[in-house]
Amino acid sequence: MKKAFTPILFVVTVLLFGGCAAKKLPFDYDPAYDTRPLQSFTLVPEKSAKPDPINDERIRNAIENALFAKGYEEASALGDFTILYGMKLYKNRPSPITFGIGLGGISGNFGGGISTSITPKHDEISLFVRMVDPKTKRVFWSASNTKKWSAEDPLKRQEIIKEAIMQMLRYFPGRGQKPEVDR
């Protein structure tokens, strides 16, 4: 009995902890694009995914702070690169975790059961940034991030946006550097 139980325990453990593994952030860049001469940027909200004014300001501040820390400056007119950004809100998204409960019985040669499941729902935001060469209109860097959204607490919403932007721009090269990605 103990030998049969060990593989089952192993599989259950792998499934439980495998779900906790860090997810790789979806970003992409053009390795042929030389980012070293870039010094200044311009922020432009994407028309199809423009956030409301309060969240727009939160996103702009988070992007500016992340890029200022990397040595870039915001241009007063047209920068060396343009950052298109956007946010989409998704309401009542089903959680990947479902809770279930069941009831069953057996009598003689007959069996039966009743079960139900509960799927919690939550709101999510999806943020994205696209770095574009203003002369060629070519996207040379893009990143996106999806997070659970808190509708109740404005400070929590600000922190969610800040954390998402920091994760998205983590691998964007600093001023005068080429991208070096070690996922």
C-alpha positions as CSV (number, residue, x, y, z in Angstrom):
1,M,0.0,0.0,0.0
2,K,2.8,2.4,0.9
3,K,4.4,1.9,-2.6
4,A,1.2,2.8,-4.4
5,F,0.7,5.9,-2.2
6,T,4.1,7.4,-2.9
7,P,3.6,8.2,-6.6
8,I,0.2,9.6,-5.9
9,L,1.6,11.9,-3.2
10,F,4.4,13.0,-5.6
11,V,1.9,13.9,-8.4
12,V,-0.3,15.8,-6.0
13,T,2.7,17.7,-4.6
14,V,4.0,18.6,-8.1
15,L,0.5,19.8,-9.2
16,L,0.1,21.9,-6.1
17,F,3.5,23.6,-6.2
18,G,3.7,23.7,-10.0
19,G,0.7,26.1,-9.9
20,C,2.7,28.4,-7.7
21,A,5.7,28.7,-10.1
22,A,6.5,32.2,-11.3
23,K,4.8,33.2,-14.5
24,K,7.0,34.6,-17.2
25,L,6.1,38.1,-18.2
26,P,5.0,38.4,-21.8
27,F,7.2,40.9,-23.5
28,D,9.0,41.1,-26.8
29,Y,11.6,43.2,-28.5
30,D,13.4,43.6,-31.8
31,P,17.0,42.5,-31.1
32,A,18.1,44.4,-34.3
33,Y,16.9,47.7,-33.0
34,D,19.7,49.8,-31.4
35,T,18.3,51.3,-28.2
36,R,21.7,52.9,-27.2
37,P,21.1,56.3,-28.8
38,L,17.7,56.8,-27.1
39,Q,17.6,59.5,-24.5
40,S,14.0,60.9,-24.4
41,F,10.5,59.6,-24.6
42,T,7.0,60.8,-25.3
43,L,3.9,59.2,-23.7
44,V,0.8,58.7,-25.8
45,P,-2.3,56.8,-24.6
46,E,-3.6,54.2,-27.1
47,K,-7.0,55.5,-28.4
48,S,-8.7,52.1,-28.3
49,A,-7.6,51.4,-24.7
50,K,-7.4,54.8,-23.1
51,P,-7.9,54.6,-19.3
52,D,-10.1,57.0,-17.3
53,P,-8.4,60.2,-16.2
54,I,-7.4,59.0,-12.7
55,N,-5.9,55.7,-13.9
56,D,-4.3,57.4,-16.9
57,E,-2.4,59.6,-14.4
58,R,-1.4,56.6,-12.4
59,I,-0.1,54.8,-15.4
60,R,1.8,57.9,-16.7
61,N,3.4,58.4,-13.3
62,A,4.5,54.7,-13.1
63,I,6.0,54.7,-16.6
64,E,7.7,58.1,-16.0
65,N,9.2,56.9,-12.7
66,A,10.4,53.6,-14.1
67,L,12.1,55.3,-17.1
68,F,13.6,58.2,-15.1
69,A,15.2,55.5,-12.9
70,K,16.8,54.1,-16.1
71,G,18.2,57.5,-17.1
72,Y,15.7,58.6,-19.7
73,E,14.0,62.1,-19.9
74,E,10.6,63.0,-20.9
75,A,10.6,65.1,-24.1
76,S,8.7,68.4,-24.2
77,A,7.9,67.7,-27.9
78,L,8.7,64.6,-29.8
79,G,11.1,62.2,-28.0
80,D,13.6,59.7,-29.4
81,F,10.9,57.1,-28.9
82,T,7.1,57.1,-28.2
83,I,5.4,55.0,-25.6
84,L,1.9,53.9,-26.5
85,Y,0.1,52.6,-23.4
86,G,-3.3,51.4,-22.5
87,M,-5.5,49.7,-20.0
88,K,-8.5,47.5,-20.3
89,L,-10.8,46.6,-17.4
90,Y,-12.5,43.2,-17.4
91,K,-15.3,42.7,-14.9
92,N,-16.4,39.5,-13.3
93,R,-13.6,37.3,-14.7
94,P,-13.8,33.7,-13.5
95,S,-11.1,32.6,-11.1
96,P,-8.8,29.8,-12.2
97,I,-9.6,28.1,-8.9
98,T,-13.0,26.4,-8.5
99,F,-14.4,25.0,-5.3
100,G,-16.6,22.0,-5.4
101,I,-18.8,20.0,-3.0
102,G,-20.5,16.7,-3.6
103,L,-22.9,14.4,-1.9
104,G,-23.5,10.8,-2.8
105,G,-24.8,7.5,-1.5
106,I,-25.2,3.9,-2.5
107,S,-28.0,1.5,-1.6
108,G,-28.2,-2.0,-3.0
109,N,-27.4,-2.0,-6.7
110,F,-28.1,1.7,-7.2
111,G,-25.9,4.8,-6.6
112,G,-26.3,8.5,-7.0
113,G,-24.8,11.8,-6.3
114,I,-25.3,15.5,-6.4
115,S,-22.5,18.0,-6.9
116,T,-22.1,21.7,-7.3
117,S,-19.1,24.0,-7.8
118,I,-18.5,27.6,-7.0
119,T,-16.3,29.7,-9.3
120,P,-15.3,33.0,-7.6
121,K,-15.2,36.0,-9.9
122,H,-13.0,39.1,-9.8
123,D,-12.1,42.1,-11.9
124,E,-8.9,42.3,-13.8
125,I,-7.0,45.0,-15.6
126,S,-4.7,44.4,-18.6
127,L,-2.0,47.0,-19.1
128,F,0.3,47.2,-22.1
129,V,3.1,49.4,-23.4
130,R,4.6,49.6,-26.8
131,M,7.8,51.5,-27.5
132,V,7.7,52.9,-31.1
133,D,10.3,54.7,-33.2
134,P,8.6,57.9,-34.1
135,K,10.3,58.2,-37.5
136,T,9.7,54.7,-38.8
137,K,6.6,53.9,-36.7
138,R,8.2,50.6,-35.9
139,V,7.5,48.9,-32.6
140,F,10.8,47.8,-31.0
141,W,9.6,46.8,-27.5
142,S,6.3,45.7,-26.2
143,A,5.1,44.3,-22.9
144,S,1.7,43.5,-21.2
145,N,0.6,42.5,-17.8
146,T,-2.7,41.4,-16.3
147,K,-3.5,41.9,-12.6
148,K,-6.5,41.4,-10.2
149,W,-8.2,44.8,-9.8
150,S,-9.4,46.3,-6.5
151,A,-12.5,48.4,-7.0
152,E,-12.7,49.5,-3.4
153,D,-9.4,51.0,-2.5
154,P,-7.8,53.8,-4.6
155,L,-4.4,53.3,-2.9
156,K,-4.5,49.6,-3.7
157,R,-5.3,50.4,-7.4
158,Q,-2.3,52.8,-7.5
159,E,-0.1,50.1,-6.1
160,I,-1.4,47.5,-8.6
161,I,-0.6,49.8,-11.5
162,K,2.8,50.7,-10.2
163,E,3.8,47.1,-9.6
164,A,2.5,46.0,-13.1
165,I,4.4,48.7,-14.9
166,M,7.6,48.0,-12.9
167,Q,7.4,44.3,-13.9
168,M,6.7,45.2,-17.6
169,L,9.6,47.6,-17.8
170,R,12.1,45.5,-15.8
171,Y,13.9,44.3,-18.9
172,F,13.7,47.6,-20.9
173,P,17.3,48.7,-21.3
174,G,18.7,51.7,-19.4
175,R,19.8,54.8,-21.3
176,G,22.8,54.0,-23.5
177,Q,22.4,50.2,-23.1
178,K,21.3,47.3,-25.3
179,P,18.6,44.9,-24.1
180,E,20.0,42.0,-22.0
181,V,17.3,39.6,-21.0
182,D,17.8,36.9,-18.4
183,R,14.4,35.5,-17.9
